[in-house]
Amino acid sequence: MGFIVTVALTPVLPIIAHLIGGFVAGLIARGGMGRGALAGFISGIFGGIVLTILAILFAGAIGTLFGGPIGAFLGGLIGLFVGLLVIIVSVLGAILSAIGGLIGGAIVK
C-alpha cells in the first residue's frame, strides 16, 4: 500500500511522497517503530525490484528477437545490470520511506 501511495503522489510531491508512502506502510504494519521502519523501507525498495524484473524480462525478450538464445542471455545480463543500477538509485527513496514508516509505526504503537 505504501508503494501505491508513493507512486500516486510522486508527480505532485516528488520527495515528500516517499515519506508519506512510508508513513502509510508504517501505519499498516503496526508493531512499533522498528516494524514500521522495515515496512517503509520495503515499500520504498519495492519499485526498484519491480523495475529490475521488468528490465530483465524486456531485455531478454529483445535479445531473443535479435540474437536467439545467446542474445536472450546477453539481453538478460544487460537487464540485470540496469536493474541493479535502478535498485541502487532507489535506495534514497527507500531511506525516506523508512523514516516515514518509523514515524507511522511510532504513532500506531
C-alpha positions, 0 to 999 in steps of 0.5 A: 500500500505504501508503494501505491501511495508513493507512486500516486503522489510522486508527480505532485510531491516528488520527495515528500511522497516517499515519506508519506508512502512510508508513513502509510506502510508504517501505519499498516504494519503496526508493531512499533517503530522498528516494524514500521521502519522495515515496512517503509523501507520495503515499500520504498525498495519495492519499485526498484525490484519491480523495475529490475524484473521488468528490465530483465524480462524486456531485455531478454525478450529483445535479445531473443528477437535479435540474437536467439538464445545467446542474445536472450542471455546477453539481453538478460545480463544487460537487464540485470545490470540496469536493474541493479543500477535502478535498485541502487538509485532507489535506495534514497527513496527507500531511506525516506520511506523508512523514516516515514514508516518509523514515524507511522509505526511510532504513532500506531504503537 
